Amino acid sequence: MKDETIEKVNAEIADWQYLKELPEKWHDFRLDRNTKISKDSYDLYRYVNEELHKSATIYFHEETHEYKVRLKIGLIEFCRIEFITANIEVFEKLLKNQFEQVLMDMVEFNPKSLSSIVLDKKITTWETGNKLPETVEGFHLFISPAQPVKINNGSYIVIDYVDFSLESSFTVYYNIYRDEFFAEARIWNIPDVNYDFDSNELSELEAKMHQHFIPRLIDIRTRAEKEAAARAATESKQAEDEQPV
């Protein structure tokens, strides 16, 4: 991040009363005031719940020169577009009006967050989806079709199986604009896409899940564990190299 951007943000938040008055705990989330500056963002603070694997980060984005809110749910991070603004005073108003509800919705499912299109698609009442096993091939069902999660660009997380120890997952999305289901894997949090699950109807998705779901999970785990072994070997080698002769 450019020095002038850091100076700008520091100047704007130096006397920001809203920041000073934030509650230390809020709807099961803990306030983390540690700032973090990276190449393209300045994280001002975040609310985090480690047990839920969820967090909400308030930050300034170098590329667009705007204040934003970034949510992390499981391994998936996305920006809430309704908070985007370049003006810190407007940002404060948006936070005061809407941020608490964001935290509440991450703690407890809010049916009002769903588009009528999602409801008409009958995703939440999908019989097969609501009978998905809690654990498959070592992956835990983190998000189920009964409680889809709205992200951005018209997409909802419909199914999310995660192994947090390997930072790997299998996720099925539904996009209301394209009227399409599609899937993405993450292997050590790096997206890995194929098109085996692309579908327009739940019946089609169900058939493709029956055919491809288990093999896909096995593939994700195999590759994730291979990467874990490679990382462990590298760390072991580095430790040996650092030993005094």
C-alpha positions as CSV (number, residue, x, y, z in Angstrom):
1,M,0.0,0.0,0.0
2,K,1.3,3.5,-0.9
3,D,2.6,5.6,2.0
4,E,0.2,8.5,1.1
5,T,-2.7,6.1,1.3
6,I,-1.7,5.0,4.8
7,E,-1.3,8.6,5.8
8,K,-4.7,9.4,4.5
9,V,-6.4,6.6,6.4
10,N,-4.5,7.3,9.6
11,A,-5.6,10.9,9.5
12,E,-9.2,10.0,8.9
13,I,-9.4,7.4,11.7
14,A,-7.2,9.2,14.3
15,D,-10.2,10.9,16.0
16,W,-12.9,8.5,14.8
17,Q,-15.2,8.3,17.8
18,Y,-17.2,5.4,16.4
19,L,-14.0,3.3,16.3
20,K,-13.2,4.2,19.9
21,E,-16.7,3.2,21.1
22,L,-17.0,-0.2,19.5
23,P,-18.1,-3.0,21.9
24,E,-15.5,-5.6,22.7
25,K,-18.0,-8.3,22.3
26,W,-21.0,-8.1,19.9
27,H,-23.4,-11.0,19.1
28,D,-20.9,-13.7,19.9
29,F,-18.1,-12.0,18.0
30,R,-14.9,-10.6,19.6
31,L,-13.4,-7.3,18.6
32,D,-9.9,-7.5,17.2
33,R,-8.4,-4.0,17.0
34,N,-5.1,-5.2,15.5
35,T,-4.6,-3.3,12.2
36,K,-3.0,-5.1,9.2
37,I,-1.6,-3.4,6.2
38,S,-1.0,-5.4,3.0
39,K,-0.3,-4.6,-0.6
40,D,-3.8,-3.4,-1.4
41,S,-5.7,-3.1,1.9
42,Y,-5.6,-1.5,5.3
43,D,-7.6,-3.6,7.8
44,L,-8.8,-1.3,10.5
45,Y,-10.5,-3.8,12.8
46,R,-12.5,-7.0,12.7
47,Y,-15.1,-9.0,14.6
48,V,-14.3,-12.6,14.8
49,N,-15.8,-15.9,16.1
50,E,-13.2,-18.7,15.9
51,E,-15.7,-21.4,16.8
52,L,-18.1,-20.4,14.0
53,H,-15.2,-19.9,11.6
54,K,-16.6,-16.5,10.7
55,S,-15.3,-12.9,10.8
56,A,-16.2,-9.4,9.5
57,T,-13.3,-7.1,8.6
58,I,-13.6,-3.3,8.2
59,Y,-10.9,-2.1,5.8
60,F,-9.8,0.5,3.2
61,H,-9.1,-0.7,-0.3
62,E,-6.1,0.7,-2.1
63,E,-7.3,-0.1,-5.6
64,T,-10.6,1.7,-5.4
65,H,-9.8,4.1,-2.5
66,E,-13.0,3.0,-0.7
67,Y,-13.9,1.8,2.8
68,K,-15.4,-1.7,2.7
69,V,-16.6,-4.6,4.8
70,R,-15.2,-8.1,4.1
71,L,-16.9,-11.2,5.5
72,K,-15.2,-14.6,5.9
73,I,-17.5,-17.6,6.3
74,G,-15.6,-20.8,6.5
75,L,-12.9,-20.5,3.8
76,I,-14.9,-18.1,1.6
77,E,-14.2,-14.3,1.7
78,F,-16.3,-11.7,0.0
79,C,-17.1,-8.0,0.1
80,R,-20.6,-6.7,1.2
81,I,-21.3,-4.2,-1.5
82,E,-23.9,-2.2,0.4
83,F,-21.1,-0.8,2.6
84,I,-18.8,0.5,-0.1
85,T,-18.0,4.2,0.0
86,A,-15.1,6.6,-0.2
87,N,-16.4,8.9,2.5
88,I,-15.7,7.9,6.1
89,E,-18.7,9.8,7.4
90,V,-21.1,8.0,5.0
91,F,-19.3,4.7,6.0
92,E,-20.0,5.3,9.7
93,K,-23.7,5.8,8.9
94,L,-23.8,2.6,6.9
95,L,-22.1,0.7,9.7
96,K,-24.4,2.1,12.4
97,N,-27.5,1.2,10.3
98,Q,-26.5,-2.2,9.0
99,F,-23.4,-3.8,10.5
100,E,-25.1,-5.2,13.6
101,Q,-27.6,-7.1,11.5
102,V,-24.7,-8.5,9.5
103,L,-23.2,-10.0,12.7
104,M,-26.6,-11.3,13.8
105,D,-27.2,-13.0,10.5
106,M,-23.8,-14.7,10.7
107,V,-24.7,-16.1,14.1
108,E,-28.3,-17.2,13.3
109,F,-29.8,-17.9,9.9
110,N,-32.1,-15.1,8.7
111,P,-34.7,-16.3,6.1
112,K,-35.3,-12.6,5.2
113,S,-31.8,-12.6,3.6
114,L,-33.0,-14.9,0.9
115,S,-34.2,-13.7,-2.5
116,S,-37.6,-14.8,-3.6
117,I,-35.9,-16.5,-6.6
118,V,-34.0,-18.8,-4.2
119,L,-37.3,-19.6,-2.4
120,D,-39.1,-20.3,-5.7
121,K,-36.2,-22.6,-6.6
122,K,-37.2,-24.6,-3.5
123,I,-33.6,-24.9,-2.4
124,T,-34.4,-24.7,1.3
125,T,-36.9,-27.5,1.1
126,W,-34.9,-29.7,-1.3
127,E,-35.5,-33.2,0.3
128,T,-32.2,-34.7,-0.9
129,G,-30.2,-31.6,0.1
130,N,-31.6,-31.7,3.6
131,K,-30.5,-35.3,4.0
132,L,-26.9,-34.7,3.2
133,P,-24.5,-36.5,5.7
134,E,-22.8,-34.4,8.3
135,T,-19.4,-35.9,7.4
136,V,-18.1,-37.3,4.1
137,E,-14.5,-38.3,3.4
138,G,-13.4,-36.3,6.4
139,F,-15.2,-33.1,5.2
140,H,-17.8,-31.5,7.6
141,L,-21.1,-30.1,6.3
142,F,-20.6,-26.4,7.1
143,I,-23.5,-24.9,5.1
144,S,-26.6,-26.9,4.1
145,P,-29.3,-26.1,1.5
146,A,-31.8,-25.5,4.3
147,Q,-29.8,-22.3,5.2
148,P,-28.1,-20.9,2.1
149,V,-25.7,-18.0,2.6
150,K,-25.9,-14.9,0.4
151,I,-22.5,-13.7,-0.9
152,N,-22.2,-11.3,-3.8
153,N,-23.0,-11.0,-7.5
154,G,-26.3,-12.7,-7.1
155,S,-24.7,-15.9,-5.7
156,Y,-25.6,-18.0,-2.7
157,I,-23.7,-20.8,-1.0
158,V,-26.0,-23.8,-1.1
159,I,-23.7,-26.6,0.1
160,D,-20.3,-26.3,1.7
161,Y,-18.2,-29.2,3.0
162,V,-15.0,-28.1,4.7
163,D,-11.9,-29.6,6.3
164,F,-10.5,-26.7,8.2
165,S,-7.3,-28.6,9.2
166,L,-6.4,-28.8,5.5
167,E,-8.0,-25.4,4.6
168,S,-9.8,-27.3,1.9
169,S,-13.5,-27.5,0.8
170,F,-16.1,-28.3,-1.7
171,T,-18.8,-25.7,-2.3
172,V,-22.0,-25.6,-4.4
173,Y,-23.3,-22.2,-5.4
174,Y,-26.6,-21.0,-7.0
175,N,-26.6,-17.7,-9.0
176,I,-30.0,-16.0,-9.3
177,Y,-29.0,-14.1,-12.4
178,R,-27.9,-17.0,-14.4
179,D,-30.3,-19.4,-12.8
180,E,-27.4,-21.9,-12.5
181,F,-25.9,-24.2,-9.9
182,F,-22.1,-24.6,-10.0
183,A,-19.3,-25.9,-7.8
184,E,-15.8,-24.9,-6.7
185,A,-13.2,-26.7,-4.6
186,R,-10.5,-25.1,-2.5
187,I,-7.3,-26.9,-1.9
188,W,-5.3,-25.1,0.8
189,N,-7.6,-22.2,0.2
190,I,-6.7,-22.0,-3.5
191,P,-9.8,-22.2,-5.8
192,D,-10.0,-25.2,-8.1
193,V,-12.8,-25.2,-10.6
194,N,-14.4,-27.9,-12.8
195,Y,-17.7,-27.9,-14.5
196,D,-19.0,-31.4,-13.5
197,F,-21.8,-29.9,-11.3
198,D,-23.1,-27.2,-13.6
199,S,-26.9,-27.5,-13.5
200,N,-30.1,-25.4,-14.0
201,E,-32.4,-27.5,-11.9
202,L,-32.1,-29.3,-8.5
203,S,-32.9,-32.6,-10.2
204,E,-30.0,-32.2,-12.5
205,L,-27.7,-31.2,-9.7
206,E,-28.8,-34.2,-7.7
207,A,-27.9,-36.5,-10.5
208,K,-24.5,-34.9,-10.9
209,M,-23.9,-35.0,-7.2
210,H,-24.7,-38.7,-7.2
211,Q,-22.2,-39.3,-9.9
212,H,-19.3,-36.9,-9.1
213,F,-19.6,-35.8,-5.4
214,I,-17.6,-38.6,-3.7
215,P,-14.9,-38.8,-6.4
216,R,-14.5,-35.0,-6.2
217,L,-14.1,-35.1,-2.4
218,I,-11.6,-37.9,-2.6
219,D,-9.6,-35.9,-5.2
220,I,-9.6,-32.8,-3.1
221,R,-8.4,-34.7,0.0
222,T,-5.7,-36.5,-1.9
223,R,-4.3,-33.3,-3.3
224,A,-4.6,-31.4,-0.1
225,E,-2.8,-34.2,1.9
226,K,-0.1,-34.3,-0.8
227,E,0.4,-30.6,-0.4
228,A,0.5,-30.9,3.4
229,A,3.2,-33.6,3.2
230,A,5.2,-31.4,0.8
231,R,4.9,-28.5,3.2
232,A,6.0,-30.6,6.2
233,A,9.0,-31.9,4.3
234,T,10.0,-28.4,3.3
235,E,9.7,-27.2,6.9
236,S,11.7,-30.1,8.2
237,K,14.4,-29.5,5.7
238,Q,14.6,-25.8,6.6
239,A,14.8,-26.7,10.3
240,E,17.7,-29.1,9.6
241,D,19.5,-26.4,7.6
242,E,19.2,-24.0,10.5
243,Q,20.8,-26.3,12.9
244,P,24.3,-25.2,14.0
245,V,27.1,-27.3,12.5
